[in-house]
């Protein structure tokens, strides 16, 4: 039986992300749905996984195979007063127990009962939910006490409902079961029927081992976690509507084995309203081909929340990988958070955060994708931040991009406390930390920040791509802020802000000119450099008011340029940047002699003094 193994090692995770397919095979999920068992199921139809697809989750063929042999199955019709015993099935009032390996087609209802699976440790059970309703006022609706694995198929065109009570009757000293659908063993669910779960006591679905969800429609409301697997949660397909009062939408919580405790999502559509984290993995979280919408607490505007709790959208105790998919996250805490690394290689992410937009303790890498952080305290935060591709837009009430250090859980950021990375002072302090780095090699980065635009406690390097910074409009911060060096060798850099903490780049081979204006310029006022023939080398319209601007493009050379303020450019704008075009109705302010690789000038072309630069200094 084929088994796809989840890549647990971090190095394998990072390498695998670059090679991930953007399309999960539809054959496994759609074929499973097409052959879902029902009263008229096709006999001996097998569904297998696609050998050509790279999965993050762990799946076996039996996990996705929703077919069964009706002639060999045992039918259990649940009835409060007249559930019939059969080979492998015992009945004690409204408690129905499966005791032998096999396939069981379950239908009917229990108003205050329980379905139990308790078979040999090496035995497997295939449950076909063919229109089941089970309510248990004093415990779990379904309990898997012992088996090698239980595979549950949600039959086509059926709705299956499991409801537990708010107060369980448990043996002295016992704390489990604690879910409406509870399993001590590996649990897989497939098919294309519907499963409706109300977890009044604690969790909705819980497995103490591996949990695999390969298809179906799920509507789960839970006091604690909606979906919880201890060793892992692997999701291949399905539609999920998850609501929790004080827990996570999806959680894997093994803290004892670093090879476990992961969540892997390879497809599916998710709408999650969670009282705590949306999706939380104790170790690694990997996602592709999914459509995910998450709100934690009352979203980014949350007020009545505890700073001792976690309300993150996507959270990983280890590494996080996003390869593709669509994500809409409105979170009271960080929208994306990893205690180790985050690698984004594709997908569309829209985030509103009450704290950081994307936070990784150690390293954040954006290789591709379309990312829009519409609201945040700090937009991108990590010790090392690599921008290699894609389009990333950031709106932040403090720093837009911050290469600091350590975890933001020590003191917290945003509404959870003061910035532990040292925001609010240039570069987070006076001494450079060479382990901290913002590295831009490609892609497009657009920042709108009220704090520092791009801030590094160490260094900044830029060799390609486009970085556009609409920086602070008040003092105490700068569009660029670094403690070590800013080495610029390529790409397009446009950064506008106040003069208070103004900085230019410090090193590099590509021409860079910083201009200090005599007075503040209104938002959207065009600043243009014309060459000797009157051609617009670069035009830039910052989206916020500014008095200082840094301009660098590969088209700048050792020459003199005419500085033009205002007017309009008939070319095409990319986030306020015009590469060429014709400028009309502008005001010529002066001639800028760009004779040095790094030039710091006033609007009239004179060398800017330290005082004119607001004390921030250039080229440190």
C-alpha positions as CSV (number, residue, x, y, z in Angstrom):
1,X,0.0,0.0,0.0
2,X,1.6,3.3,-1.1
3,X,2.5,5.8,1.6
4,X,3.4,9.4,0.9
5,X,5.8,10.5,3.7
6,X,5.6,14.1,5.0
7,X,9.0,15.8,4.7
8,X,9.9,16.4,8.3
9,X,13.4,17.7,8.1
10,X,13.7,21.4,7.8
11,X,16.2,21.2,4.9
12,X,13.8,18.9,3.0
13,X,11.0,21.2,3.7
14,X,12.8,24.2,2.3
15,X,14.0,22.4,-0.8
16,X,10.7,20.7,-1.4
17,X,8.9,24.0,-1.4
18,X,10.7,25.2,-4.5
19,X,9.6,22.2,-6.4
20,X,6.0,21.9,-5.3
21,X,3.4,21.5,-8.0
22,X,0.8,24.3,-8.0
23,X,-2.0,21.9,-8.7
24,X,-2.8,19.0,-6.4
25,X,-4.0,16.0,-8.3
26,X,-7.8,16.1,-8.7
27,X,-7.9,12.4,-9.4
28,X,-7.6,11.3,-5.8
29,X,-10.2,13.6,-4.3
30,X,-12.7,13.7,-7.1
31,X,-12.5,10.0,-7.8
32,X,-13.0,9.2,-4.1
33,X,-16.1,11.4,-4.2
34,X,-17.4,9.7,-7.3
35,X,-17.1,6.2,-5.8
36,X,-18.3,7.1,-2.3
37,X,-20.1,4.2,-0.8
38,X,-23.9,4.3,-0.3
39,X,-26.7,1.8,-0.2
40,X,-26.1,1.3,-3.9
41,X,-22.4,1.5,-3.9
42,X,-20.3,0.0,-6.7
43,X,-18.4,-3.0,-5.5
44,X,-14.7,-3.4,-5.6
45,X,-13.8,0.0,-7.0
46,X,-10.4,1.3,-5.8
47,X,-9.2,4.8,-5.7
48,X,-5.5,5.6,-5.5
49,X,-3.3,8.6,-5.0
50,X,-1.6,10.3,-7.9
51,X,2.0,9.2,-8.1
52,X,3.1,12.4,-9.8
53,X,1.8,14.8,-7.1
54,X,4.0,16.0,-4.2
55,X,2.0,15.9,-1.0
56,X,2.9,17.6,2.3
57,X,0.6,15.3,4.2
58,X,0.9,11.5,4.8
59,X,-1.7,9.5,2.9
60,X,-2.3,5.9,2.1
61,X,-4.5,4.6,-0.7
62,X,-7.1,3.4,1.9
63,X,-7.3,6.9,3.3
64,X,-8.8,8.3,0.1
65,X,-10.7,5.1,-1.1
66,X,-14.3,5.7,-0.4
67,X,-15.6,2.6,-2.1
68,X,-16.6,-0.7,-0.4
69,X,-18.0,-4.1,-1.1
70,X,-21.7,-3.9,0.0
71,X,-22.1,-7.6,-0.1
72,X,-19.4,-8.1,2.5
73,X,-20.4,-5.2,4.7
74,X,-22.5,-5.3,7.9
75,X,-25.4,-2.8,8.2
76,X,-26.1,-1.2,11.5
77,X,-29.4,0.7,11.8
78,X,-29.3,2.8,14.9
79,X,-32.5,3.0,16.9
80,X,-33.1,4.1,20.4
81,X,-35.1,1.0,21.3
82,X,-34.3,-1.6,18.6
83,X,-30.7,-1.5,17.3
84,X,-30.0,-5.0,16.3
85,X,-26.9,-6.9,17.3
86,X,-25.0,-8.7,14.6
87,X,-21.7,-10.5,14.0
88,X,-19.1,-8.0,15.3
89,X,-21.7,-5.7,16.8
90,X,-23.0,-5.7,20.4
91,X,-25.8,-3.6,21.7
92,X,-26.3,-2.4,25.3
93,X,-29.3,0.0,25.4
94,X,-28.2,2.9,23.3
95,X,-24.5,1.9,23.3
96,X,-23.5,0.2,20.1
97,X,-20.0,-1.4,20.0
98,X,-18.1,-2.8,17.0
99,X,-15.9,-5.6,18.1
100,X,-14.5,-7.1,14.9
101,X,-12.5,-5.9,11.9
102,X,-14.7,-5.2,8.9
103,X,-16.8,-2.8,7.0
104,X,-20.0,-1.4,8.7
105,X,-22.7,0.7,7.0
106,X,-24.2,2.8,9.7
107,X,-27.5,4.7,9.5
108,X,-30.3,5.7,11.8
109,X,-30.2,7.7,15.0
110,X,-29.5,7.6,18.7
111,X,-31.0,10.3,20.9
112,X,-28.8,9.7,23.9
113,X,-26.3,7.0,22.9
114,X,-22.8,6.2,21.6
115,X,-21.1,4.3,18.8
116,X,-17.9,2.6,20.0
117,X,-15.2,0.9,18.0
118,X,-13.1,-1.6,20.1
119,X,-11.4,-4.2,18.1
120,X,-8.0,-6.0,18.0
121,X,-5.0,-3.7,18.0
122,X,-4.0,-4.9,14.6
123,X,-7.5,-4.7,13.1
124,X,-8.9,-2.0,10.7
125,X,-12.5,-0.9,10.6
126,X,-14.2,0.9,7.7
127,X,-17.3,2.9,8.8
128,X,-19.7,4.1,6.2
129,X,-21.8,6.9,7.6
130,X,-24.9,6.7,5.5
131,X,-27.2,9.2,7.3
132,X,-26.3,9.0,10.9
133,X,-27.5,11.1,13.9
134,X,-26.0,10.4,17.3
135,X,-26.5,12.6,20.4
136,X,-24.9,11.7,23.7
137,X,-25.8,14.0,26.6
138,X,-23.0,12.6,28.9
139,X,-20.1,11.8,26.6
140,X,-18.7,11.5,23.1
141,X,-21.0,10.5,20.2
142,X,-18.4,8.2,18.6
143,X,-15.4,6.7,20.4
144,X,-12.6,4.7,18.9
145,X,-11.1,2.9,21.8
146,X,-8.8,0.5,20.0
147,X,-7.9,-0.4,16.4
148,X,-5.0,-0.1,14.1
149,X,-7.0,2.4,12.1
150,X,-10.5,3.5,11.6
151,X,-11.5,4.8,8.1
152,X,-14.8,6.7,8.0
153,X,-16.6,7.3,4.7
154,X,-19.2,10.0,4.4
155,X,-21.7,8.5,1.9
156,X,-22.8,10.6,-1.0
157,X,-25.9,12.7,-0.6
158,X,-26.1,12.2,3.2
159,X,-25.8,14.4,6.2
160,X,-24.4,12.9,9.3
161,X,-24.7,14.6,12.7
162,X,-22.7,14.0,15.9
163,X,-23.5,16.0,19.1
164,X,-22.0,15.6,22.6
165,X,-23.0,16.9,26.0
166,X,-21.5,19.8,27.8
167,X,-20.8,17.7,30.9
168,X,-19.2,14.2,30.4
169,X,-19.5,11.3,32.8
170,X,-15.9,10.0,33.1
171,X,-14.2,7.5,35.4
172,X,-12.4,9.0,38.3
173,X,-9.1,10.5,37.2
174,X,-9.9,10.4,33.5
175,X,-10.0,13.4,31.3
176,X,-10.8,11.7,28.0
177,X,-12.7,11.2,25.7
178,X,-13.0,14.9,25.1
179,X,-14.5,15.2,21.6
180,X,-17.8,14.5,19.9
181,X,-15.8,12.2,17.5
182,X,-12.9,10.9,19.5
183,X,-10.3,8.3,18.5
184,X,-7.3,6.9,20.4
185,X,-6.0,5.5,17.2
186,X,-5.3,6.7,13.6
187,X,-8.5,8.1,12.1
188,X,-9.2,8.9,8.4
189,X,-12.3,10.4,6.9
190,X,-13.2,10.5,3.2
191,X,-16.2,10.6,0.9
192,X,-18.3,13.5,-0.3
193,X,-21.2,13.5,2.2
194,X,-21.6,16.0,5.0
195,X,-20.5,15.7,8.7
196,X,-22.1,18.1,11.1
197,X,-20.5,18.1,14.6
198,X,-21.3,20.1,17.8
199,X,-18.6,19.7,20.4
200,X,-20.3,21.1,23.5
201,X,-17.8,19.6,25.9
202,X,-14.5,20.4,24.2
203,X,-13.3,19.3,20.8
204,X,-15.1,18.5,17.6
205,X,-13.0,15.8,16.0
206,X,-9.9,14.5,17.9
207,X,-7.4,11.7,17.1
208,X,-4.7,10.8,19.6
209,X,-2.6,9.6,16.7
210,X,-2.7,10.7,13.0
211,X,-5.8,12.3,11.6
212,X,-6.4,12.3,7.8
213,X,-9.2,14.2,6.1
214,X,-9.5,13.3,2.4
215,X,-12.8,14.7,1.4
216,X,-16.3,15.6,2.5
217,X,-18.2,18.7,3.8
218,X,-17.6,19.6,7.5
219,X,-19.6,21.9,9.7
220,X,-18.0,21.9,13.1
221,X,-18.8,24.0,16.1
222,X,-16.7,23.3,19.2
223,X,-16.1,24.8,22.6
224,X,-12.4,24.1,22.3
225,X,-10.7,22.9,19.0
226,X,-12.7,22.0,16.0
227,X,-10.2,19.6,14.5
228,X,-7.3,18.1,16.5
229,X,-4.8,15.4,15.9
230,X,-2.0,14.7,18.3
231,X,0.7,13.3,16.0
232,X,-0.5,15.0,12.8
233,X,-3.3,16.4,10.8
234,X,-3.2,15.8,7.0
235,X,-5.9,17.3,4.8
236,X,-6.2,16.4,1.1
237,X,-9.6,17.9,0.2
238,X,-13.0,18.9,1.5
239,X,-15.0,21.9,2.6
240,X,-14.6,23.0,6.2
241,X,-16.7,25.5,8.2
242,X,-15.1,25.6,11.6
243,X,-16.2,27.7,14.6
244,X,-14.6,27.6,18.0
245,X,-15.3,29.4,21.3
246,X,-12.0,29.2,23.0
247,X,-9.8,26.9,20.9
248,X,-8.1,26.5,17.6
249,X,-9.7,25.8,14.3
250,X,-7.2,23.1,13.4
251,X,-4.5,21.8,15.8
252,X,-1.7,19.2,16.0
253,X,-0.2,19.2,19.5
254,X,2.5,16.5,19.9
255,X,5.1,18.2,22.0
256,X,7.2,15.0,22.7
257,X,8.4,14.1,19.2
258,X,9.8,16.7,16.8
259,X,9.0,14.4,13.9
260,X,5.3,14.7,14.8
261,X,2.9,17.5,15.7
262,X,2.6,18.8,12.2
263,X,-0.3,20.1,10.1
264,X,-0.1,19.5,6.3
265,X,-2.8,20.8,4.0
266,X,-2.8,19.8,0.4
267,X,-6.2,21.1,-0.7
268,X,-9.7,22.0,0.5
269,X,-11.7,25.1,1.3
270,X,-11.7,26.5,4.8
271,X,-13.8,29.1,6.6
272,X,-12.5,29.4,10.2
273,X,-13.8,31.5,13.0
274,X,-11.7,30.7,16.0
275,X,-11.5,31.8,19.6
276,X,-7.8,31.3,19.5
277,X,-5.4,30.4,16.6
278,X,-6.9,29.6,13.2
279,X,-4.5,26.7,12.3
280,X,-1.8,25.7,14.8
281,X,1.0,23.1,14.4
282,X,3.3,22.3,17.3
283,X,6.1,21.7,14.8
284,X,5.7,22.3,11.0
285,X,2.8,23.8,9.0
286,X,2.8,23.3,5.3
287,X,0.0,24.4,2.9
288,X,-0.7,24.2,-0.8
289,X,-3.7,24.3,-3.1
290,X,-6.1,25.5,-0.4
291,X,-8.6,28.3,-0.1
292,X,-8.5,29.5,3.5
293,X,-10.4,32.3,5.3
294,X,-9.6,32.8,9.0
295,X,-10.8,35.2,11.6
296,X,-9.4,34.9,15.1
297,X,-11.3,36.5,18.0
298,X,-12.9,39.7,16.6
299,X,-10.1,40.1,14.0
300,X,-7.5,42.9,13.8
301,X,-9.9,45.2,15.6
302,X,-10.2,42.9,18.7
303,X,-10.3,44.7,22.0
304,X,-11.4,42.3,24.7
305,X,-8.6,39.7,24.4
306,X,-6.1,38.2,26.8
307,X,-2.4,39.0,26.2
308,X,-1.7,35.6,27.8
309,X,-3.5,33.7,24.9
310,X,-2.6,33.3,21.2
311,X,-4.9,34.5,18.4
312,X,-2.7,34.0,15.4
313,X,-4.1,33.1,12.0
314,X,-1.5,30.5,10.9
315,X,1.0,29.4,13.5
316,X,3.9,26.9,13.5
317,X,6.1,26.0,16.4
318,X,8.7,25.0,13.8
319,X,8.8,25.9,10.1
320,X,6.0,27.1,7.9
321,X,5.8,26.6,4.1
322,X,3.1,28.1,1.8
323,X,3.4,27.0,-1.8
324,X,0.1,28.0,-3.3
325,X,-3.5,28.8,-2.4
326,X,-5.6,31.7,-1.4
327,X,-5.6,33.1,2.1
328,X,-7.7,35.8,3.7
329,X,-6.7,36.3,7.4
330,X,-8.2,38.8,9.9
331,X,-6.3,38.1,13.1
332,X,-6.1,39.7,16.6
333,X,-2.5,38.5,16.8
334,X,0.1,37.8,14.0
335,X,-1.5,36.7,10.8
336,X,1.4,34.3,10.0
337,X,3.7,33.2,12.7
338,X,6.5,30.6,13.0
339,X,9.0,30.1,15.8
340,X,11.6,29.1,13.2
341,X,11.3,29.9,9.5
342,X,8.6,30.9,7.0
343,X,9.0,30.2,3.3
344,X,6.4,31.6,0.9
345,X,6.7,30.3,-2.7
346,X,3.3,31.2,-4.1
347,X,-0.3,31.9,-3.4
348,X,-2.4,35.0,-2.7
349,X,-2.3,36.2,0.9
350,X,-4.5,39.1,2.2
351,X,-3.9,39.8,5.9
352,X,-5.2,42.2,8.5
353,X,-3.4,41.8,11.9
354,X,-3.7,43.3,15.3
355,X,0.0,42.6,15.6
356,X,2.6,41.5,13.0
357,X,1.5,40.7,9.5
358,X,4.1,37.9,9.0
359,X,6.5,37.0,11.8
360,X,9.3,34.4,11.8
361,X,11.7,34.2,14.7
362,X,14.6,33.2,12.6
363,X,14.2,33.7,8.8
364,X,11.4,34.8,6.4
365,X,11.8,34.1,2.7
366,X,9.4,35.3,0.0
367,X,10.1,33.6,-3.3
368,X,6.9,34.3,-5.1
369,X,3.2,35.1,-4.5
370,X,0.9,38.0,-4.1
371,X,0.9,39.3,-0.5
372,X,-1.1,42.2,0.8
373,X,-0.8,43.1,4.5
374,X,-3.6,45.7,4.8
375,X,-3.2,46.4,8.5
376,X,-0.5,45.5,11.0
377,X,1.6,46.8,13.8
378,X,4.8,45.6,12.0
379,X,4.4,44.2,8.5
380,X,7.3,41.7,8.0
381,X,9.4,40.8,11.1
382,X,12.2,38.3,11.4
383,X,15.9,38.1,12.2
384,X,16.6,37.6,8.4
385,X,14.2,38.7,5.7
386,X,14.7,37.6,2.1
387,X,12.6,39.1,-0.7
388,X,13.4,37.2,-3.8
389,X,10.2,37.4,-5.9
390,X,6.4,38.0,-5.9
391,X,4.6,41.2,-4.9
392,X,4.5,42.2,-1.3
393,X,2.5,45.2,-0.1
394,X,2.7,46.2,3.6
395,X,0.8,48.7,5.7
396,X,2.1,49.1,9.2
397,X,1.5,51.4,12.1
398,X,5.1,50.9,13.2
399,X,7.9,49.4,11.1
400,X,7.0,48.0,7.7
401,X,10.0,45.6,7.4
402,X,11.9,44.8,10.5
403,X,15.0,42.6,10.8
404,X,15.4,42.4,14.5
405,X,15.9,39.3,16.6
406,X,14.3,36.7,18.8
407,X,10.7,35.8,19.5
408,X,7.9,38.4,19.8
409,X,6.3,36.2,22.5
410,X,8.8,37.3,25.2
411,X,7.3,40.7,25.5
412,X,5.0,40.8,22.6
413,X,4.3,43.5,20.0
414,X,1.4,45.7,18.9
415,X,-1.5,45.3,21.2
416,X,0.3,42.5,23.0
417,X,3.1,44.8,24.3
418,X,6.1,46.8,23.3
419,X,8.2,45.8,20.3
420,X,10.9,43.3,21.6
421,X,12.9,43.9,18.5
422,X,13.8,47.4,19.7
423,X,11.6,49.5,17.4
424,X,11.2,53.2,17.9
425,X,15.0,54.0,17.8
426,X,17.1,54.0,14.6
427,X,17.9,50.4,13.8
428,X,16.7,49.2,17.2
429,X,19.8,50.6,18.9
430,X,23.3,51.9,18.2
431,X,25.3,48.7,17.6
432,X,25.0,46.6,14.5
433,X,24.1,43.0,14.8
434,X,25.5,41.3,11.6
435,X,23.2,38.3,12.1
436,X,20.2,40.6,11.3
437,X,19.6,41.2,7.6
438,X,17.1,42.5,5.0
439,X,18.1,41.0,1.7
440,X,16.2,42.0,-1.5
441,X,17.2,40.2,-4.7
442,X,13.9,40.3,-6.7
443,X,10.2,40.8,-6.6
444,X,8.3,44.0,-5.7
445,X,8.1,45.3,-2.1
446,X,5.8,48.2,-1.4
447,X,5.8,49.6,2.2
448,X,3.5,52.1,3.9
449,X,4.8,52.6,7.4
450,X,4.3,55.1,10.2
451,X,7.4,53.8,11.9
452,X,10.6,52.9,9.9
453,X,9.9,51.7,6.4
454,X,12.8,49.2,6.1
455,X,14.5,48.7,9.4
456,X,17.5,46.4,10.2
457,X,19.3,46.0,13.5
458,X,22.1,44.8,11.3
459,X,22.5,45.2,7.5
460,X,20.5,45.6,4.3
461,X,21.6,44.3,0.9
462,X,19.8,44.9,-2.4
463,X,20.8,43.5,-5.7
464,X,17.6,43.3,-7.7
465,X,13.8,43.7,-7.5
466,X,11.9,46.9,-6.7
467,X,11.5,48.4,-3.2
468,X,9.1,51.3,-2.8
469,X,8.9,52.8,0.7
470,X,6.3,55.4,1.7
471,X,7.7,56.1,5.1
472,X,6.8,58.0,8.2
473,X,5.2,61.5,8.2
474,X,6.3,62.3,11.8
475,X,9.7,62.4,13.5
476,X,11.6,59.6,15.3
477,X,11.6,57.2,12.3
478,X,12.9,57.0,8.8
479,X,12.0,55.4,5.5
480,X,15.4,53.6,5.7
481,X,16.9,52.7,9.1
482,X,19.9,50.3,9.6
483,X,22.6,49.9,12.2
484,X,25.3,48.4,9.9
485,X,25.5,48.9,6.2
486,X,23.1,49.2,3.3
487,X,24.8,47.7,0.2
488,X,23.0,48.5,-3.0
489,X,24.2,46.8,-6.3
490,X,21.0,46.6,-8.3
491,X,17.3,47.0,-8.5
492,X,15.0,50.0,-8.0
493,X,14.9,51.7,-4.7
494,X,12.5,54.6,-4.0
495,X,12.1,55.7,-0.4
496,X,10.3,58.8,0.9
497,X,9.8,60.1,4.4
498,X,10.7,62.9,6.8
499,X,14.1,64.4,7.3
500,X,14.1,63.6,11.0
501,X,15.9,60.2,10.8
502,X,16.7,60.3,7.0
503,X,19.3,57.9,5.7
504,X,20.6,57.0,2.2
505,X,22.3,53.7,1.4
506,X,25.9,53.4,2.6
507,X,27.7,51.1,0.1
508,X,27.3,49.6,-3.4
509,X,28.0,50.0,-7.1
510,X,24.7,51.4,-8.3
511,X,24.1,55.2,-8.3
512,X,21.9,56.4,-5.4
513,X,20.8,60.0,-4.9
514,X,19.0,61.3,-1.7
515,X,17.2,64.6,-2.0
516,X,16.2,66.9,0.9
517,X,13.5,69.4,0.0
518,X,13.2,72.8,1.6
519,X,9.7,72.0,2.8
520,X,7.4,69.1,3.1
521,X,5.8,67.9,-0.2
522,X,2.2,66.8,-0.3
523,X,1.2,63.2,-0.9
524,X,1.2,62.1,-4.5
525,X,3.5,65.0,-5.5
526,X,5.6,63.7,-8.3
527,X,9.4,63.9,-8.0
528,X,11.2,63.4,-11.3
529,X,14.8,63.3,-12.5
530,X,15.4,64.4,-16.1
531,X,18.6,63.7,-18.1
532,X,20.4,66.3,-20.2
533,X,18.0,65.6,-23.1
534,X,14.9,66.1,-21.0
535,X,14.0,62.5,-20.7
536,X,12.5,61.2,-17.5
537,X,14.9,58.7,-16.0
538,X,12.6,58.1,-13.1
539,X,9.4,59.6,-11.7
540,X,8.0,58.7,-8.3
541,X,4.8,59.9,-6.6
542,X,5.0,58.9,-2.9
543,X,1.5,58.1,-1.5
544,X,2.2,60.1,1.7
545,X,3.7,63.6,2.4
546,X,7.5,63.7,2.4
547,X,10.5,66.0,2.6
548,X,13.3,63.5,1.9
549,X,13.5,60.9,-0.9
550,X,16.1,58.3,-1.9
551,X,16.2,57.3,-5.6
552,X,18.2,54.6,-7.2
553,X,17.6,52.7,-10.5
554,X,20.0,51.0,-12.9
555,X,19.4,53.9,-15.3
556,X,21.1,56.4,-13.1
557,X,24.7,57.2,-14.1
558,X,27.5,59.6,-13.2
559,X,25.8,62.6,-14.6
560,X,23.7,65.7,-13.8
561,X,19.9,65.6,-13.6
562,X,17.2,68.2,-13.4
563,X,15.0,67.8,-10.4
564,X,11.3,68.4,-11.2
565,X,8.6,68.6,-8.6
566,X,4.9,68.1,-9.3
567,X,3.1,67.8,-12.6
568,X,2.1,64.6,-14.2
569,X,3.6,61.7,-16.0
570,X,1.8,60.1,-19.0
571,X,3.5,56.7,-18.5
572,X,2.4,53.7,-16.6
573,X,2.6,53.8,-12.9
574,X,3.6,50.8,-10.7
575,X,2.8,51.8,-7.1
576,X,3.7,55.4,-7.8
577,X,6.8,54.5,-9.8
578,X,7.1,55.5,-13.5
579,X,9.9,54.1,-15.5
580,X,10.1,56.7,-18.3
581,X,7.1,58.5,-19.7
582,X,6.8,62.2,-20.4
583,X,6.4,64.7,-17.5
584,X,4.4,67.9,-18.0
585,X,3.5,70.9,-15.8
586,X,6.2,70.3,-13.2
587,X,8.4,72.8,-11.5
588,X,12.2,72.7,-12.0
589,X,13.9,73.0,-8.6
590,X,17.5,72.6,-9.5
591,X,20.3,70.6,-11.1
592,X,21.6,67.6,-9.2
593,X,25.2,66.7,-9.9
594,X,25.3,63.0,-9.3
595,X,29.1,62.5,-9.5
596,X,29.4,60.1,-6.5
597,X,27.9,56.7,-6.3
598,X,26.1,57.8,-3.2
599,X,24.9,61.4,-3.4
600,X,23.2,63.4,-0.7
601,X,21.8,66.7,-2.0
602,X,19.4,69.5,-1.3
603,X,16.7,70.3,-3.9
604,X,19.0,73.0,-5.4
605,X,21.9,70.5,-5.9
606,X,24.1,71.4,-2.9
607,X,25.6,68.8,-0.7
608,X,23.2,68.1,2.2
609,X,24.7,68.6,5.7
610,X,24.0,66.4,8.7
611,X,21.7,69.0,10.2
612,X,19.7,69.2,6.9
613,X,19.3,65.5,7.1
614,X,17.7,65.7,10.5
615,X,20.5,64.0,12.4
616,X,19.9,60.6,11.0
617,X,23.1,60.5,9.1
618,X,23.9,58.9,5.7
619,X,26.3,56.2,4.8
620,X,27.0,55.0,8.2
